[in-house]
Amino acid sequence: MATGGAVVGSAADLTIDGNFTALADSIADKVPPGGAMIVAQVAGDGMSECRATMQEIGGTVIQ
């Protein structure tokens, strides 16, 4: 069984302002109970590699 995960792009910008409640609300329904999430800022030219890597491990990328 693969371990799932998610990467959040633009939602991570909410952390810059310290608005963690808004960030949590915007992503809460995207992760199943017991699941994991990675919040990352990825440069535009790195997105294709990020998507490929996440797909290899059974993850999902949400921008």
Backbone as ProteinMPNN parsed JSONL, in Angstrom:
{"seq_chain_A": "MATGGAVVGSAADLTIDGNFTALADSIADKVPPGGAMIVAQVAGDGMSECRATMQEIGGTVIQ", "coords_chain_A": {"N_chain_A": [[0.847, -1.178, 0.0], [0.658, 2.15, -0.922], [2.038, 5.141, 0.433], [0.224, 8.036, 0.888], [0.178, 11.524, -0.061], [0.288, 15.11, -0.231], [0.975, 18.081, -1.985], [0.893, 21.475, -1.567], [0.562, 24.372, -3.399], [-0.122, 27.418, -4.063], [-1.682, 27.801, -1.798], [0.101, 27.654, 0.242], [1.14, 30.177, 0.389], [-0.419, 31.512, 2.174], [0.722, 31.085, 4.615], [2.697, 32.93, 4.831], [1.633, 35.303, 5.766], [0.998, 34.462, 8.229], [-1.453, 33.315, 8.54], [-2.584, 30.733, 9.507], [-4.93, 29.393, 10.118], [-6.657, 29.894, 7.968], [-5.185, 28.593, 5.983], [-5.254, 25.912, 6.907], [-8.044, 25.465, 6.797], [-8.442, 25.628, 4.039], [-7.254, 23.353, 3.02], [-8.036, 21.151, 4.464], [-10.008, 19.266, 3.664], [-8.73, 17.871, 1.721], [-6.986, 15.931, 2.501], [-7.024, 12.649, 3.529], [-8.29, 11.084, 6.574], [-5.676, 10.172, 8.723], [-3.856, 10.521, 6.754], [-1.102, 12.259, 5.127], [0.487, 15.46, 4.658], [2.441, 17.596, 2.681], [3.596, 20.799, 2.67], [4.809, 22.971, 0.394], [6.946, 25.326, -1.22], [7.516, 25.64, -4.515], [9.634, 26.361, -7.157], [8.65, 27.594, -10.355], [9.951, 26.295, -12.53], [10.55, 23.899, -11.409], [8.313, 22.414, -11.039], [7.458, 20.308, -12.78], [9.24, 18.228, -12.211], [8.692, 17.917, -9.507], [5.979, 17.087, -9.589], [6.309, 14.644, -10.977], [7.89, 13.18, -9.18], [6.194, 13.068, -6.917], [4.083, 11.629, -8.043], [5.325, 9.169, -8.499], [5.53, 8.181, -5.913], [2.949, 7.9, -5.179], [1.607, 10.182, -4.483], [-0.238, 13.341, -4.514], [-0.419, 16.408, -6.23], [-1.406, 19.609, -5.477], [-2.23, 22.732, -6.607]], "CA_chain_A": [[0.0, 0.0, 0.0], [1.469, 3.367, -1.04], [1.767, 6.24, 1.359], [-0.276, 9.186, 0.154], [0.623, 12.84, 0.378], [-0.16, 16.207, -1.09], [1.781, 19.296, -1.969], [0.024, 22.615, -1.799], [1.327, 25.496, -3.92], [-0.542, 28.772, -3.712], [-2.22, 27.851, -0.433], [1.225, 27.86, 1.156], [1.346, 31.614, 0.526], [-1.155, 31.97, 3.345], [1.577, 31.001, 5.792], [3.542, 34.123, 4.869], [0.935, 36.264, 6.613], [0.709, 33.829, 9.501], [-2.868, 32.958, 8.581], [-2.583, 29.28, 9.474], [-6.308, 28.897, 10.153], [-7.144, 29.906, 6.583], [-4.476, 27.527, 5.278], [-5.822, 24.635, 7.35], [-9.405, 25.354, 6.259], [-8.426, 25.459, 2.581], [-6.702, 22.057, 2.637], [-8.492, 20.103, 5.378], [-10.782, 18.219, 2.993], [-7.917, 17.264, 0.673], [-6.167, 14.88, 3.089], [-7.871, 11.695, 4.247], [-7.872, 10.802, 7.953], [-4.48, 9.343, 8.783], [-2.977, 10.865, 5.638], [-0.023, 13.217, 5.381], [0.556, 16.561, 3.709], [3.659, 18.381, 2.605], [3.353, 22.138, 2.127], [6.103, 23.378, -0.158], [7.014, 26.354, -2.256], [8.334, 25.07, -5.575], [9.828, 27.283, -8.281], [7.913, 27.181, -11.552], [10.692, 25.352, -13.358], [10.708, 22.645, -10.69], [7.018, 21.752, -10.857], [7.326, 19.034, -13.497], [9.985, 17.231, -11.444], [7.938, 17.707, -8.275], [4.821, 16.263, -9.938], [6.764, 13.298, -11.324], [8.325, 12.521, -7.948], [5.014, 12.776, -6.105], [3.324, 10.571, -8.706], [6.054, 7.92, -8.28], [5.286, 7.675, -4.549], [1.512, 7.814, -4.947], [1.1, 11.444, -3.935], [-1.031, 14.24, -5.352], [0.016, 17.798, -6.172], [-2.506, 20.562, -5.558], [-1.693, 24.089, -6.701]], "C_chain_A": [[0.888, 1.235, 0.0], [1.063, 4.393, 0.009], [1.344, 7.442, 0.55], [0.279, 10.475, 0.717], [0.098, 13.88, -0.574], [0.808, 17.353, -0.944], [0.864, 20.44, -2.341], [0.875, 23.787, -2.236], [0.852, 26.823, -3.403], [-1.127, 28.871, -2.315], [-1.109, 28.074, 0.581], [1.526, 29.342, 1.338], [0.62, 32.165, 1.744], [-0.292, 31.946, 4.597], [2.465, 32.233, 5.918], [2.936, 35.165, 5.796], [0.602, 35.685, 7.987], [-0.739, 33.403, 9.635], [-3.021, 31.44, 8.476], [-3.991, 28.696, 9.508], [-6.877, 28.842, 8.745], [-6.471, 28.811, 5.768], [-5.084, 26.169, 5.629], [-7.22, 24.424, 6.783], [-9.398, 25.053, 4.768], [-7.94, 24.079, 2.145], [-7.236, 20.885, 3.451], [-9.222, 18.967, 4.664], [-9.983, 17.493, 1.908], [-7.057, 16.106, 1.185], [-7.072, 13.927, 3.872], [-7.391, 11.512, 5.685], [-6.681, 9.834, 7.961], [-3.486, 9.625, 7.671], [-1.92, 11.876, 6.055], [-0.042, 14.295, 4.317], [1.918, 17.22, 3.811], [3.272, 19.717, 1.994], [4.702, 22.654, 1.673], [5.941, 24.505, -1.157], [8.0, 25.837, -3.293], [8.422, 26.092, -6.702], [9.144, 26.717, -9.519], [8.637, 26.157, -12.398], [10.937, 24.015, -12.66], [9.42, 21.856, -10.552], [6.915, 20.416, -11.572], [8.076, 17.928, -12.758], [9.259, 16.908, -10.14], [6.736, 16.8, -8.533], [5.228, 14.82, -10.221], [7.167, 12.525, -10.071], [7.135, 12.145, -7.083], [4.187, 11.655, -6.719], [3.989, 9.211, -8.471], [5.756, 7.326, -6.897], [3.801, 7.656, -4.184], [0.897, 9.065, -4.367], [0.323, 12.249, -4.964], [-0.503, 15.651, -5.169], [-1.204, 18.68, -6.39], [-1.889, 21.956, -5.599], [-2.759, 25.088, -6.421]], "O_chain_A": [[1.78, 1.353, 0.839], [-0.098, 4.487, 0.407], [2.041, 7.831, -0.388], [0.788, 10.511, 1.838], [-0.475, 13.552, -1.613], [1.391, 17.556, 0.121], [0.139, 20.366, -3.333], [1.811, 24.168, -1.533], [1.368, 27.315, -2.399], [-1.069, 29.938, -1.704], [-1.348, 28.62, 1.658], [2.113, 29.726, 2.349], [1.022, 33.194, 2.285], [-0.542, 32.699, 5.538], [2.937, 32.543, 7.012], [3.659, 35.835, 6.534], [-0.013, 36.36, 8.813], [-1.205, 33.153, 10.747], [-3.527, 30.928, 7.477], [-4.219, 27.609, 8.976], [-7.509, 27.855, 8.368], [-7.122, 28.167, 4.945], [-5.39, 25.373, 4.742], [-7.547, 23.324, 6.336], [-10.248, 24.309, 4.28], [-8.19, 23.674, 1.01], [-6.916, 19.735, 3.151], [-9.057, 17.807, 5.041], [-10.509, 16.596, 1.249], [-6.464, 15.378, 0.388], [-7.799, 14.351, 4.771], [-6.223, 11.755, 5.986], [-6.696, 8.807, 7.282], [-2.401, 9.044, 7.639], [-1.866, 12.29, 7.213], [-0.527, 14.076, 3.207], [2.469, 17.376, 4.901], [2.683, 19.759, 0.914], [5.633, 22.764, 2.471], [4.926, 24.613, -1.845], [9.174, 25.62, -2.993], [7.405, 26.625, -7.147], [9.072, 25.502, -9.699], [8.01, 25.243, -12.933], [11.481, 23.093, -13.269], [9.425, 20.751, -10.01], [6.338, 19.475, -11.027], [7.59, 16.799, -12.69], [9.218, 15.752, -9.719], [6.501, 15.852, -7.784], [4.573, 13.884, -9.761], [6.824, 11.352, -9.923], [7.067, 11.028, -6.57], [3.645, 10.818, -5.996], [3.298, 8.212, -8.268], [5.734, 6.106, -6.736], [3.439, 7.425, -3.03], [-0.206, 9.026, -3.82], [0.243, 11.877, -6.135], [-0.171, 16.045, -4.051], [-1.939, 18.517, -7.364], [-1.11, 22.316, -4.718], [-2.5, 26.291, -6.453]]}, "name": "protein", "num_of_chains": 1, "seq": "MATGGAVVGSAADLTIDGNFTALADSIADKVPPGGAMIVAQVAGDGMSECRATMQEIGGTVIQ"}
